[in-house]
Amino acid sequence: MEIEYGPGFLVPTIIFLGFTALLPLLYSLYLSLFQYKINLPNAIPKFIGLEIIFVCFMIKILQSVSEIRFSLPLFL
């Protein structure tokens, strides 16, 4: 009768990776939902939601569209 040690080694690894990779990622996502004033440490953070994320994606989309538009005549 053989004993399988795979899950015994896998579970601590998954827990370690969760704390070292996923937890900081989720915390930075949470922090990105607020606007902080660094020069006023006692100020209450302002909730901005996903507004800044949408703005960043729109800027990226507009940049890619302008690159496509300006590069099309080169291929014609």
Short mmCIF file of the C-alpha atoms (twelve columns), coordinates in Angstrom:
data_MODEL
# 
_entry.id   MODEL 
# 
loop_
_atom_site.group_PDB 
_atom_site.id 
_atom_site.type_symbol 
_atom_site.label_atom_id 
_atom_site.label_alt_id 
_atom_site.label_comp_id 
_atom_site.label_asym_id 
_atom_site.label_seq_id 
_atom_site.Cartn_x 
_atom_site.Cartn_y 
_atom_site.Cartn_z 
_atom_site.pdbx_PDB_model_num 
ATOM 1  C CA . MET A 1  0.000   0.000  0.000   1 
ATOM 2  C CA . GLU A 2  1.523   3.258  -1.157  1 
ATOM 3  C CA . ILE A 3  0.977   6.593  0.554   1 
ATOM 4  C CA . GLU A 4  0.475   9.614  -1.694  1 
ATOM 5  C CA . TYR A 5  2.301   12.708 -0.473  1 
ATOM 6  C CA . GLY A 6  1.322   15.011 -3.359  1 
ATOM 7  C CA . PRO A 7  -1.578  16.878 -1.716  1 
ATOM 8  C CA . GLY A 8  0.441   17.270 1.473   1 
ATOM 9  C CA . PHE A 9  3.104   19.209 -0.422  1 
ATOM 10 C CA . LEU A 10 0.693   21.021 -2.710  1 
ATOM 11 C CA . VAL A 11 -1.576  22.622 -0.081  1 
ATOM 12 C CA . PRO A 12 1.161   24.594 1.749   1 
ATOM 13 C CA . THR A 13 2.509   25.765 -1.597  1 
ATOM 14 C CA . ILE A 14 -0.902  27.045 -2.678  1 
ATOM 15 C CA . ILE A 15 -1.361  28.826 0.662   1 
ATOM 16 C CA . PHE A 16 2.106   30.409 0.389   1 
ATOM 17 C CA . LEU A 17 1.477   31.584 -3.174  1 
ATOM 18 C CA . GLY A 18 -1.899  32.958 -2.128  1 
ATOM 19 C CA . PHE A 19 -0.326  35.129 0.546   1 
ATOM 20 C CA . THR A 20 2.663   36.242 -1.516  1 
ATOM 21 C CA . ALA A 21 0.959   36.800 -4.879  1 
ATOM 22 C CA . LEU A 22 -2.819  37.058 -4.649  1 
ATOM 23 C CA . LEU A 23 -3.140  39.015 -1.421  1 
ATOM 24 C CA . PRO A 24 -0.957  41.959 -2.580  1 
ATOM 25 C CA . LEU A 25 -2.694  41.934 -5.946  1 
ATOM 26 C CA . LEU A 26 -6.138  42.171 -4.374  1 
ATOM 27 C CA . TYR A 27 -4.960  44.825 -1.912  1 
ATOM 28 C CA . SER A 28 -3.553  47.001 -4.719  1 
ATOM 29 C CA . LEU A 29 -6.845  46.645 -6.582  1 
ATOM 30 C CA . TYR A 30 -8.655  47.798 -3.432  1 
ATOM 31 C CA . LEU A 31 -6.287  50.767 -3.040  1 
ATOM 32 C CA . SER A 32 -6.831  51.790 -6.668  1 
ATOM 33 C CA . LEU A 33 -10.508 52.425 -5.914  1 
ATOM 34 C CA . PHE A 34 -9.643  55.392 -3.663  1 
ATOM 35 C CA . GLN A 35 -7.938  58.735 -4.162  1 
ATOM 36 C CA . TYR A 36 -5.452  59.541 -1.408  1 
ATOM 37 C CA . LYS A 37 -3.881  62.883 -0.546  1 
ATOM 38 C CA . ILE A 38 -0.339  62.145 0.534   1 
ATOM 39 C CA . ASN A 39 0.308   65.646 1.895   1 
ATOM 40 C CA . LEU A 40 -2.757  65.337 4.183   1 
ATOM 41 C CA . PRO A 41 -2.303  62.036 6.021   1 
ATOM 42 C CA . ASN A 42 -5.417  62.492 8.193   1 
ATOM 43 C CA . ALA A 43 -7.709  63.216 5.246   1 
ATOM 44 C CA . ILE A 44 -10.407 60.682 4.449   1 
ATOM 45 C CA . PRO A 45 -9.737  58.897 1.150   1 
ATOM 46 C CA . LYS A 46 -12.205 59.741 -1.611  1 
ATOM 47 C CA . PHE A 47 -13.915 56.768 -3.252  1 
ATOM 48 C CA . ILE A 48 -13.549 57.058 -7.033  1 
ATOM 49 C CA . GLY A 49 -14.571 53.534 -7.961  1 
ATOM 50 C CA . LEU A 50 -13.551 52.175 -11.315 1 
ATOM 51 C CA . GLU A 51 -13.426 55.614 -12.937 1 
ATOM 52 C CA . ILE A 52 -9.635  55.798 -13.199 1 
ATOM 53 C CA . ILE A 53 -9.442  52.260 -14.578 1 
ATOM 54 C CA . PHE A 54 -11.952 53.135 -17.317 1 
ATOM 55 C CA . VAL A 55 -10.031 56.323 -18.108 1 
ATOM 56 C CA . CYS A 56 -6.769  54.384 -18.444 1 
ATOM 57 C CA . PHE A 57 -8.382  51.801 -20.727 1 
ATOM 58 C CA . MET A 58 -9.995  54.517 -22.860 1 
ATOM 59 C CA . ILE A 59 -6.643  56.277 -23.271 1 
ATOM 60 C CA . LYS A 60 -5.031  52.975 -24.262 1 
ATOM 61 C CA . ILE A 61 -7.840  52.211 -26.732 1 
ATOM 62 C CA . LEU A 62 -7.616  55.682 -28.277 1 
ATOM 63 C CA . GLN A 63 -3.855  55.349 -28.636 1 
ATOM 64 C CA . SER A 64 -4.169  52.003 -30.374 1 
ATOM 65 C CA . VAL A 65 -6.873  53.318 -32.702 1 
ATOM 66 C CA . SER A 66 -4.745  56.334 -33.637 1 
ATOM 67 C CA . GLU A 67 -1.752  54.061 -34.306 1 
ATOM 68 C CA . ILE A 68 -3.861  51.893 -36.598 1 
ATOM 69 C CA . ARG A 69 -5.318  54.913 -38.391 1 
ATOM 70 C CA . PHE A 70 -1.917  56.495 -39.024 1 
ATOM 71 C CA . SER A 71 -0.248  53.249 -40.026 1 
ATOM 72 C CA . LEU A 72 -2.909  52.148 -42.552 1 
ATOM 73 C CA . PRO A 73 -1.752  54.422 -45.411 1 
ATOM 74 C CA . LEU A 74 1.690   52.846 -45.191 1 
ATOM 75 C CA . PHE A 75 0.271   49.465 -46.128 1 
ATOM 76 C CA . LEU A 76 -1.931  50.662 -48.992 1 
# 
